Amino acid sequence: MSKAPVDIIKYVIHAEAEANGLVEKPDLIGAIFGQTEGLLGEDLDLRELQKSGRIGRIDAELETKKGITKAKITIPSSLDMVATSIIAAGVETITRIGPCDAKFKIIQVEDVREAKRKDIVERARQILRTFMSSEIPDSKEISEEIMHDLRGEDITKVNGLDAGPAVKTSDSVIIVEGRADVLNLLRNGIKTGVAVGGIKIPPQIVDITRNKTVTAFVDGDRGGDLILKSLKNAGVKIDNIARAPPGREVEGLSRKDVIMALRRKKPADEVFKELEGESGKTALRRTSRSLGKRDRGSEGSRTSKGSRILERERSRSSRGRSSKEHPKGRERSARVRKRNRPLKITTPEKPSESEMLLEKLDGMKNQAMLLDQNFGEIKTVDLDKLPKEKSLKKAHVLIIDDIVTNDILKLAEKCKYIVGITTAGNLSAPKDKIIVTKF
């Protein structure tokens, strides 16, 4: 099957790999596809994304010295920032290339469009100089106006965050996801945007927004929902929330779309209630599926059988009470009632425990924490050192600043609680595990 043409490249994932042995390029590319297959769900499967043109050709440069093979890898992506970051994190989980142990590390996720914009600005300056050096009537006036606009679109830094030039002086700010979103607001005359850079909310945003009217302007997809929940969990005060149209990103909106989205903003409390309602429905569906799997054995069969017996008993009772008046009828009814006692189903965790575990997760960055049965800390390690951590065998709780995947569950087979940011789409949790996630 021929591959679909690659969409316009937005980002390029730059990674490095090191293998303890001699490996070749086909081995490395095969390891990337093979060991990420099914890890991130069908929507982020590398093979399917490459067929549809959302992921470009994966390339690598290999060099072998003294039995160690080192490689520099590039993965072009036309996905959004959130999906691209998830794929990059997935690549870091690869541990083997062919028969050799290997380690992958993400060096950088490059915004290709930003480099193009710099080239465009530089070329525009050259063209402006040409116009200014000529004696075309009113050329100086035109060039001064354009230069004024260019200066107005300069991104500044406020407490280390990309922001518009009016963020410090204005009594209102607009929180967006990334630098490209701030640029788009500037192009449309809005100079109060500030970027948080993803779902890892920087603490300085609290100081920037203090005593200001705050509007969160997010993408119209699940990534936008994650940004909103992360802002709330980080304690950022938000007054209003605006969204891009469904399936679109703030950085790609036209002036009309930007203005319309900001006009249609809603009070933050109203939006968060909607999000909590959706999360509750999703959690209920997940709990139902989980309980269905757990009770499919002894308890599930008894519940199903009891329900069928109850239906038959109701049917009999509707025909009259003659069967109950008969001694055998009364005895049979007693047996039915005994078998049909409702099963008591308890929730797998206490709310206080979940809140406590999630609070510990909020204070972590690219780390894993191990707790004992009394929820006391055993050890905190970097995520890349977790697979070799011996304390996992005696830990009761594992908290990771990452996505909970099947590999994590296998690694923490002795742990009762697994706590993470969210779960992979193909997660298959054993019935003895309790999964607690932020989203």
Secondary structure in CASP SS format (residue, H / E / C, confidence):
PFRMAT SS
TARGET T0000
AUTHOR 0000-0000-0000
METHOD secondary structure of the structure
MODEL  1
M C 1.00
S C 1.00
K C 1.00
A C 1.00
P C 1.00
V C 1.00
D C 1.00
I C 1.00
I C 1.00
K C 1.00
Y E 1.00
V E 1.00
I E 1.00
H E 1.00
A E 1.00
E E 1.00
A E 1.00
E E 1.00
A E 1.00
N C 1.00
G C 1.00
L C 1.00
V C 1.00
E C 1.00
K H 1.00
P H 1.00
D H 1.00
L H 1.00
I H 1.00
G H 1.00
A H 1.00
I H 1.00
F H 1.00
G H 1.00
Q H 1.00
T H 1.00
E C 1.00
G C 1.00
L C 1.00
L C 1.00
G C 1.00
E H 1.00
D H 1.00
L H 1.00
D C 1.00
L H 1.00
R H 1.00
E H 1.00
L H 1.00
Q H 1.00
K H 1.00
S C 1.00
G C 1.00
R C 1.00
I E 1.00
G C 1.00
R C 1.00
I C 1.00
D E 1.00
A E 1.00
E E 1.00
L E 1.00
E E 1.00
T E 1.00
K E 1.00
K C 1.00
G C 1.00
I E 1.00
T E 1.00
K E 1.00
A E 1.00
K E 1.00
I E 1.00
T E 1.00
I E 1.00
P E 1.00
S E 1.00
S C 1.00
L C 1.00
D C 1.00
M H 1.00
V H 1.00
A H 1.00
T H 1.00
S H 1.00
I H 1.00
I H 1.00
A H 1.00
A H 1.00
G H 1.00
V H 1.00
E C 1.00
T C 1.00
I C 1.00
T C 1.00
R E 1.00
I E 1.00
G C 1.00
P C 1.00
C E 1.00
D E 1.00
A E 1.00
K E 1.00
F E 1.00
K E 1.00
I E 1.00
I E 1.00
Q E 1.00
V E 1.00
E E 1.00
D E 1.00
V H 1.00
R H 1.00
E H 1.00
A H 1.00
K H 1.00
R H 1.00
K H 1.00
D H 1.00
I H 1.00
V H 1.00
E H 1.00
R H 1.00
A H 1.00
R H 1.00
Q H 1.00
I H 1.00
L H 1.00
R H 1.00
T H 1.00
F H 1.00
M H 1.00
S H 1.00
S C 1.00
E C 1.00
I C 1.00
P C 1.00
D C 1.00
S H 1.00
K H 1.00
E H 1.00
I H 1.00
S H 1.00
E H 1.00
E H 1.00
I H 1.00
M H 1.00
H H 1.00
D H 1.00
L H 1.00
R H 1.00
G H 1.00
E C 1.00
D C 1.00
I C 1.00
T E 1.00
K E 1.00
V E 1.00
N C 1.00
G C 1.00
L E 1.00
D E 1.00
A E 1.00
G C 1.00
P C 1.00
A C 1.00
V C 1.00
K C 1.00
T C 1.00
S C 1.00
D C 1.00
S E 1.00
V E 1.00
I E 1.00
I E 1.00
V E 1.00
E C 1.00
G C 1.00
R H 1.00
A H 1.00
D H 1.00
V H 1.00
L H 1.00
N H 1.00
L H 1.00
L H 1.00
R H 1.00
N C 1.00
G C 1.00
I C 1.00
K C 1.00
T C 1.00
G E 1.00
V E 1.00
A E 1.00
V C 1.00
G C 1.00
G C 1.00
I C 1.00
K C 1.00
I C 1.00
P C 1.00
P C 1.00
Q H 1.00
I H 1.00
V H 1.00
D H 1.00
I H 1.00
T H 1.00
R C 1.00
N C 1.00
K C 1.00
T E 1.00
V E 1.00
T E 1.00
A E 1.00
F E 1.00
V E 1.00
D C 1.00
G C 1.00
D C 1.00
R H 1.00
G H 1.00
G H 1.00
D H 1.00
L H 1.00
I H 1.00
L H 1.00
K H 1.00
S H 1.00
L H 1.00
K H 1.00
N H 1.00
A C 1.00
G C 1.00
V C 1.00
K C 1.00
I C 1.00
D C 1.00
N E 1.00
I E 1.00
A E 1.00
R E 1.00
A C 1.00
P C 1.00
P C 1.00
G C 1.00
R C 1.00
E C 1.00
V H 1.00
E H 1.00
G H 1.00
L C 1.00
S C 1.00
R H 1.00
K H 1.00
D H 1.00
V H 1.00
I H 1.00
M H 1.00
A H 1.00
L H 1.00
R H 1.00
R C 1.00
K C 1.00
K E 1.00
P E 1.00
A H 1.00
D H 1.00
E H 1.00
V H 1.00
F H 1.00
K H 1.00
E H 1.00
L H 1.00
E H 1.00
G H 1.00
E H 1.00
S H 1.00
G H 1.00
K H 1.00
T H 1.00
A H 1.00
L H 1.00
R H 1.00
R H 1.00
T H 1.00
S H 1.00
R H 1.00
S H 1.00
L H 1.00
G H 1.00
K H 1.00
R H 1.00
D C 1.00
R C 1.00
G C 1.00
S H 1.00
E H 1.00
G H 1.00
S H 1.00
R H 1.00
T H 1.00
S H 1.00
K H 1.00
G H 1.00
S H 1.00
R H 1.00
I H 1.00
L H 1.00
E H 1.00
R H 1.00
E H 1.00
R H 1.00
S H 1.00
R H 1.00
S H 1.00
S H 1.00
R H 1.00
G C 1.00
R C 1.00
S H 1.00
S H 1.00
K H 1.00
E H 1.00
H C 1.00
P H 1.00
K H 1.00
G H 1.00
R H 1.00
E H 1.00
R H 1.00
S H 1.00
A H 1.00
R H 1.00
V H 1.00
R H 1.00
K H 1.00
R H 1.00
N C 1.00
R C 1.00
P C 1.00
L C 1.00
K C 1.00
I C 1.00
T C 1.00
T C 1.00
P C 1.00
E C 1.00
K C 1.00
P H 1.00
S H 1.00
E H 1.00
S H 1.00
E H 1.00
M H 1.00
L H 1.00
L H 1.00
E H 1.00
K H 1.00
L H 1.00
D H 1.00
G C 1.00
M C 1.00
K C 1.00
N C 1.00
Q E 1.00
A E 1.00
M E 1.00
L E 1.00
L E 1.00
D C 1.00
Q C 1.00
N C 1.00
F C 1.00
G C 1.00
E E 1.00
I E 1.00
K E 1.00
T E 1.00
V E 1.00
D E 1.00
L H 1.00
D H 1.00
K H 1.00
L H 1.00
P H 1.00
K H 1.00
E C 1.00
K H 1.00
S H 1.00
L H 1.00
K H 1.00
K H 1.00
A C 1.00
H C 1.00
V E 1.00
L E 1.00
I E 1.00
I E 1.00
D C 1.00
D C 1.00
I C 1.00
V E 1.00
T C 1.00
N H 1.00
D H 1.00
I H 1.00
L H 1.00
K H 1.00
L H 1.00
A C 1.00
E C 1.00
K C 1.00
C C 1.00
K C 1.00
Y E 1.00
I E 1.00
V E 1.00
G E 1.00
I C 1.00
T C 1.00
T E 1.00
A C 1.00
G C 1.00
N C 1.00
L C 1.00
S C 1.00
A C 1.00
P C 1.00
K C 1.00
D C 1.00
K C 1.00
I E 1.00
I E 1.00
V E 1.00
T E 1.00
K C 1.00
F C 1.00
END
